[in-house]
């Protein structure tokens, strides 16, 4: 297998506000877009001929991935003008495919080991995995290594084996797509006509991102694999424990306490007397002022966090300015997304370019849209639309 088609056209509406300004595949996890992890995993398995099917805000993918040369691959771009489904997206790439190729989602965290054996499998085939929450996915029935059927998001799952959205196909797949919009429907159609599809199970890392809090799960998984790298300046009295990566031109000021796994980007100013606890990613050009505490959170680029802030289990998108004594504590919360209710342990989710005054408190599960302005001494709860003003 020498070619892969990556489906990277979708928006990810349930991930708003983070996908209002960027496609789902460009969400940053531990300092890199999800799509980059997929491309790097393919390159490590010797697959360098990559077809990228793009659509929603595709210019951001073009600008970041380019020709693929910096990642050791050669990228061909195909545009899906209307995001109608995965089979429709794959059909757009028909003219660019070779006889055999892999198909992968660009918005899942896929490590190289996950697909290491799958790249040698004979098409047509599907990679499957056991999960704890199968009703979120397509549940696969398997008999003697062969797929029997796929049931999408059943109310009651017959098993905990699910479709990862990773396939090995030949160009024969295109003759079965016809009017179907999603690949599982195409595969069920093939099975009904007696076409064999094999299944290979993986125990490797494969994580889907559907809801805003999934960003934290992916971030935690990636950080477990990082290497210690201490760039910048580490002042006297700083305590570093575990896996900690610090970017160039970053200053960690005296008496700060950092317990990895933690990634801190370039040109940041941290401390003094700042506490950063495990599973935290901090982007580039971030200021974290004295006596602030950050735990299990994703802090994007160009963010300023004032003194004595407490941020737990939270995601803060780029360009936010947060004044002192902001509190985003985590607890179990009932969060509504697209009329679905989810009970999750979560802090605050802040979109791009938000401005928060002093002594703002965010209740667990609050989702703040992009470019919101919140005056001092306010209590935030529920969901705030983009460009909200809280006086």
C-alpha positions as CSV (number, residue, x, y, z in Angstrom):
1,X,0.0,0.0,0.0
2,X,1.7,3.2,-1.2
3,X,-1.2,5.7,-1.3
4,X,-3.7,7.1,1.2
5,X,-6.8,9.2,0.8
6,X,-7.4,11.4,3.9
7,X,-10.9,12.8,4.3
8,X,-10.5,16.3,5.7
9,X,-13.4,18.3,4.3
10,X,-15.8,18.5,7.3
11,X,-16.6,21.3,9.7
12,X,-17.4,19.5,13.0
13,X,-20.5,21.5,14.1
14,X,-20.7,19.8,17.5
15,X,-17.2,21.2,18.2
16,X,-18.3,24.8,18.0
17,X,-17.1,27.4,18.9
18,X,-13.7,26.0,18.0
19,X,-14.7,25.0,14.4
20,X,-16.4,28.3,13.5
21,X,-13.0,29.7,12.4
22,X,-11.1,26.5,11.5
23,X,-11.9,23.1,10.0
24,X,-12.0,20.2,12.5
25,X,-8.8,18.7,11.1
26,X,-6.9,21.8,12.1
27,X,-7.8,21.8,15.8
28,X,-4.5,21.9,17.6
29,X,-3.5,19.1,20.0
30,X,-0.3,19.5,21.9
31,X,0.9,22.2,19.5
32,X,0.0,20.4,16.2
33,X,-3.1,20.1,14.1
34,X,-4.8,16.7,14.3
35,X,-4.3,16.3,10.5
36,X,-0.5,16.5,11.0
37,X,-0.5,13.5,13.3
38,X,-2.4,11.5,10.6
39,X,0.1,12.5,7.9
40,X,3.1,11.8,10.0
41,X,1.7,8.3,10.9
42,X,1.4,7.5,7.2
43,X,4.9,8.7,6.4
44,X,6.3,6.6,9.2
45,X,4.7,3.6,7.5
46,X,6.2,4.4,4.1
47,X,3.0,5.9,2.6
48,X,4.0,9.2,1.0
49,X,1.5,9.6,-1.8
50,X,-1.4,11.3,-0.1
51,X,-4.6,12.6,-1.5
52,X,-6.3,15.2,0.8
53,X,-10.0,15.8,0.3
54,X,-10.7,19.2,1.6
55,X,-13.7,21.5,1.8
56,X,-14.7,23.7,4.8
57,X,-12.1,26.5,5.2
58,X,-9.7,24.5,3.0
59,X,-7.3,27.5,2.6
60,X,-6.1,26.8,6.2
61,X,-5.2,23.3,5.2
62,X,-3.4,24.5,2.1
63,X,-1.4,27.1,4.0
64,X,-0.3,24.7,6.8
65,X,0.3,21.5,4.9
66,X,1.5,22.9,1.6
67,X,3.0,20.4,-0.8
68,X,3.7,18.0,2.1
69,X,7.4,18.3,1.6
70,X,8.1,19.4,5.1
71,X,6.4,16.3,6.4
72,X,8.1,13.9,4.0
73,X,5.1,13.3,1.8
74,X,3.6,14.4,-1.5
75,X,0.1,15.9,-1.2
76,X,-2.5,16.1,-3.9
77,X,-5.6,18.2,-3.0
78,X,-9.1,17.4,-4.1
79,X,-12.0,19.7,-3.1
80,X,-15.4,18.5,-1.9
81,X,-17.5,21.6,-2.6
82,X,-20.5,20.4,-0.5
83,X,-19.8,18.3,2.5
84,X,-22.5,15.6,1.9
85,X,-20.8,12.6,3.5
86,X,-17.7,10.4,3.5
87,X,-18.6,8.3,0.5
88,X,-19.3,11.5,-1.5
89,X,-15.9,12.9,-0.4
90,X,-14.1,9.7,-1.5
91,X,-15.9,9.8,-4.9
92,X,-14.3,13.2,-5.5
93,X,-10.9,11.6,-5.3
94,X,-11.6,8.8,-7.9
95,X,-9.4,10.2,-10.6
96,X,-6.5,10.6,-8.3
97,X,-6.4,7.1,-6.8
98,X,-4.2,4.2,-7.7
99,X,-5.4,0.6,-7.8
100,X,-5.0,0.1,-4.0
101,X,-5.1,2.8,-1.3
102,X,-5.9,3.4,2.3
103,X,-8.7,5.7,3.4
104,X,-8.4,7.6,6.7
105,X,-10.3,10.3,8.6
106,X,-8.3,13.4,9.0
107,X,-9.9,14.3,12.3
108,X,-9.0,11.3,14.3
109,X,-5.8,10.8,16.4
110,X,-4.1,7.9,14.7
111,X,-0.6,6.8,15.7
112,X,1.8,5.0,13.4
113,X,1.6,1.7,15.3
114,X,-2.2,1.7,14.9
115,X,-2.0,1.3,11.1
116,X,1.4,-0.5,11.1
117,X,0.1,-3.9,10.2
118,X,-3.0,-2.7,8.4
119,X,-1.0,-1.1,5.5
120,X,-0.1,-4.6,4.4
121,X,-3.6,-6.0,4.4
122,X,-5.4,-7.2,1.2
123,X,-8.3,-4.9,0.3
124,X,-11.2,-4.6,0.8
125,X,-10.7,-4.3,4.5
126,X,-11.7,-2.3,7.6
127,X,-9.8,-1.5,10.7
128,X,-11.9,-2.0,13.9
129,X,-11.3,-1.4,17.6
130,X,-12.9,-2.2,20.9
131,X,-14.2,0.9,22.7
132,X,-16.1,1.7,25.9
133,X,-18.8,3.8,24.3
134,X,-19.7,1.9,21.0
135,X,-23.1,3.7,20.6
136,X,-21.1,6.8,19.4
137,X,-19.9,4.9,16.4
138,X,-20.7,2.3,13.8
139,X,-20.9,-1.1,15.5
140,X,-19.4,-3.9,13.4
141,X,-20.5,-7.5,13.5
142,X,-17.6,-9.9,12.6
143,X,-17.6,-13.6,11.9
144,X,-14.3,-15.4,11.4
145,X,-12.5,-12.2,10.6
146,X,-15.1,-11.0,8.0
147,X,-17.5,-8.1,8.4
148,X,-21.1,-9.1,8.4
149,X,-22.8,-5.7,8.9
150,X,-22.3,-2.2,10.3
151,X,-25.0,-0.5,12.4
152,X,-24.4,3.3,12.8
153,X,-24.9,4.7,16.3
154,X,-27.3,2.0,17.6
155,X,-29.3,2.7,20.8
156,X,-28.1,-0.7,22.1
157,X,-24.8,-2.0,20.8
158,X,-24.5,-5.8,20.0
159,X,-20.8,-5.5,20.7
160,X,-18.1,-3.0,21.6
161,X,-16.2,-3.4,18.3
162,X,-16.5,-0.3,16.1
163,X,-15.5,1.0,12.7
164,X,-12.5,3.3,12.9
165,X,-13.2,4.9,9.5
166,X,-9.9,3.4,8.3
167,X,-10.1,1.3,5.2
168,X,-8.1,-0.5,2.6
169,X,-9.8,-0.3,-0.8
170,X,-9.2,-1.0,-4.5
171,X,-10.8,1.2,-7.1
172,X,-13.7,-1.3,-7.2
173,X,-15.2,0.7,-4.3
174,X,-16.2,3.4,-6.7
175,X,-18.6,1.1,-8.6
176,X,-20.5,0.6,-5.3
177,X,-20.8,4.2,-4.2
178,X,-23.6,5.3,-6.6
179,X,-26.2,7.3,-4.5
180,X,-24.8,6.5,-1.1
181,X,-23.3,9.4,0.8
182,X,-21.5,7.6,3.6
183,X,-18.9,4.8,3.4
184,X,-20.6,2.5,5.9
185,X,-23.8,2.5,3.7
186,X,-21.6,1.6,0.7
187,X,-20.0,-1.2,2.6
188,X,-23.4,-2.6,3.7
189,X,-24.4,-2.5,0.1
190,X,-21.3,-4.4,-0.9
191,X,-22.0,-7.0,1.8
192,X,-25.6,-7.4,0.6
193,X,-24.2,-8.2,-2.8
194,X,-21.9,-10.9,-1.5
195,X,-18.7,-8.9,-1.7
196,X,-16.2,-9.9,1.1
197,X,-14.8,-7.3,3.5
198,X,-12.2,-8.4,6.1
199,X,-11.8,-6.9,9.5
200,X,-8.5,-6.3,11.4
201,X,-8.5,-5.3,15.0
202,X,-6.1,-2.8,16.5
203,X,-5.1,-2.1,20.1
204,X,-3.3,1.0,19.0
205,X,-4.2,4.6,19.7
206,X,-7.3,5.7,17.8
207,X,-9.3,8.6,19.2
208,X,-12.2,10.4,17.7
209,X,-13.0,14.0,18.4
210,X,-16.7,14.8,18.4
211,X,-17.4,17.2,21.3
212,X,-15.3,20.1,22.7
213,X,-14.2,18.1,25.7
214,X,-12.8,15.4,23.4
215,X,-9.9,17.9,22.8
216,X,-8.7,17.2,26.4
217,X,-8.8,13.4,25.8
218,X,-6.7,13.7,22.7
219,X,-4.3,16.1,24.3
220,X,-3.7,13.8,27.2
221,X,-3.0,10.8,24.8
222,X,-0.5,12.8,22.8
223,X,1.3,14.3,25.8
224,X,2.0,10.8,27.1
225,X,4.3,10.3,24.1
226,X,6.3,13.5,24.3
227,X,10.1,13.8,24.8
228,X,11.7,16.1,27.4
229,X,13.1,19.2,25.7
230,X,14.1,22.3,27.7
231,X,14.5,25.3,25.4
232,X,14.4,28.9,26.4
233,X,15.4,30.1,29.9
234,X,14.6,28.2,33.1
235,X,15.3,30.6,36.0
236,X,16.6,29.6,39.4
237,X,14.1,27.9,41.7
238,X,11.9,26.4,39.0
239,X,10.8,22.8,39.8
240,X,10.2,20.5,36.8
241,X,9.0,17.0,37.2
242,X,8.1,14.3,34.6
243,X,8.0,14.9,30.9
244,X,8.2,18.7,30.2
245,X,8.9,20.3,26.8
246,X,9.7,24.0,26.7
247,X,10.0,25.9,23.4
248,X,12.7,28.3,22.3
249,X,12.7,31.9,23.6
250,X,10.3,30.9,26.4
251,X,11.1,32.1,30.0
252,X,10.0,30.0,33.0
253,X,10.4,32.4,35.9
254,X,11.6,31.6,39.4
255,X,9.6,29.4,41.8
256,X,7.3,28.1,39.2
257,X,6.3,24.4,39.6
258,X,5.6,22.2,36.5
259,X,4.6,18.6,36.6
260,X,4.5,16.8,33.2
261,X,3.4,15.7,30.8
262,X,3.3,19.4,29.8
263,X,4.2,21.1,26.5
264,X,4.9,24.8,26.5
265,X,5.5,26.5,23.1
266,X,7.8,29.2,21.9
267,X,8.2,32.8,23.1
268,X,6.1,32.3,26.3
269,X,6.5,34.1,29.6
270,X,5.5,31.9,32.5
271,X,5.5,33.0,36.2
272,X,7.0,33.6,38.6
273,X,5.2,31.3,41.1
274,X,3.0,29.6,38.5
275,X,1.8,26.0,38.9
276,X,1.2,23.9,35.7
277,X,0.0,20.4,36.3
278,X,-0.2,17.3,34.1
279,X,-1.9,17.0,30.7
280,X,-1.5,20.7,29.9
281,X,-0.6,22.1,26.5
282,X,0.4,25.8,26.1
283,X,0.8,27.3,22.7
284,X,3.2,30.0,21.4
285,X,3.3,33.6,22.7
286,X,1.4,32.9,25.9
287,X,1.7,34.9,29.1
288,X,0.8,33.3,32.4
289,X,1.1,35.7,35.3
290,X,2.2,35.0,38.8
291,X,0.3,32.7,41.2
292,X,-1.9,31.1,38.4
293,X,-2.7,27.4,38.4
294,X,-3.4,25.4,35.2
295,X,-4.3,21.7,35.1
296,X,-5.4,19.3,32.3
297,X,-6.1,22.1,29.9
298,X,-5.3,23.3,26.3
299,X,-4.2,26.9,26.1
300,X,-3.8,28.0,22.5
301,X,-1.5,30.7,20.9
302,X,-1.4,34.4,21.7
303,X,-3.1,34.2,25.1
304,X,-2.6,36.4,28.1
305,X,-3.7,35.0,31.5
306,X,-3.6,37.3,34.5
307,X,-2.5,36.7,38.0
308,X,-4.1,34.2,40.5
309,X,-6.2,32.4,37.9
310,X,-7.4,28.8,38.3
311,X,-8.0,26.9,35.1
312,X,-8.8,23.2,35.2
313,X,-10.1,20.8,32.5
314,X,-10.5,23.7,30.1
315,X,-9.9,24.7,26.5
316,X,-9.0,28.3,25.7
317,X,-8.7,29.2,22.0
318,X,-6.2,31.7,20.6
319,X,-6.1,35.4,21.2
320,X,-7.9,35.4,24.5
321,X,-7.1,38.1,27.1
322,X,-8.0,37.0,30.6
323,X,-7.5,39.4,33.5
324,X,-6.7,38.4,37.1
325,X,-8.5,36.0,39.4
326,X,-10.4,34.1,36.7
327,X,-11.7,30.8,37.9
328,X,-12.6,27.9,35.7
329,X,-12.9,25.0,38.1
330,X,-14.0,21.5,36.9
331,X,-16.9,19.5,38.1
332,X,-19.5,17.2,36.7
333,X,-21.8,19.2,34.4
334,X,-24.8,18.6,32.1
335,X,-23.7,20.0,28.8
336,X,-26.1,20.4,25.9
337,X,-24.8,20.1,22.3
338,X,-27.2,19.9,19.4
339,X,-30.1,18.8,21.6
340,X,-27.9,16.1,23.2
341,X,-27.2,16.1,26.9
342,X,-23.9,14.9,28.2
343,X,-22.8,14.5,31.8
344,X,-19.0,15.2,31.8
345,X,-16.3,16.5,34.1
346,X,-15.3,19.7,32.5
347,X,-14.2,23.2,33.2
348,X,-14.7,26.1,30.6
349,X,-14.5,26.1,26.8
350,X,-13.6,29.6,25.5
351,X,-13.6,30.4,21.8
352,X,-11.1,32.7,20.0
353,X,-10.5,36.3,20.9
354,X,-12.4,36.5,24.1
355,X,-11.8,39.3,26.7
356,X,-12.6,38.6,30.3
357,X,-12.3,41.2,33.1
358,X,-11.1,40.7,36.6
359,X,-12.7,38.1,39.0
360,X,-14.8,36.3,36.4
361,X,-16.0,32.9,37.4
362,X,-16.9,30.2,34.8
363,X,-19.2,27.5,36.1
364,X,-18.3,23.9,35.0
365,X,-19.4,23.2,31.4
366,X,-19.7,26.8,30.2
367,X,-19.1,27.2,26.5
368,X,-18.2,30.8,25.5
369,X,-18.4,31.7,21.8
370,X,-15.7,33.5,19.8
371,X,-14.9,37.2,20.4
372,X,-17.1,37.5,23.6
373,X,-16.5,40.3,26.0
374,X,-17.1,39.8,29.7
375,X,-16.9,42.6,32.3
376,X,-15.4,42.1,35.8
377,X,-17.1,40.2,38.6
378,X,-19.5,38.1,36.3
379,X,-20.6,34.5,36.7
380,X,-20.8,32.6,33.4
381,X,-22.9,29.6,32.9
382,X,-24.5,27.7,30.0
383,X,-23.6,28.7,26.4
384,X,-22.8,32.2,25.1
385,X,-23.1,32.9,21.4
386,X,-20.3,34.4,19.4
387,X,-19.7,38.1,20.1
388,X,-21.7,38.2,23.3
389,X,-21.3,41.1,25.6
390,X,-21.7,40.4,29.3
391,X,-22.1,43.6,31.4
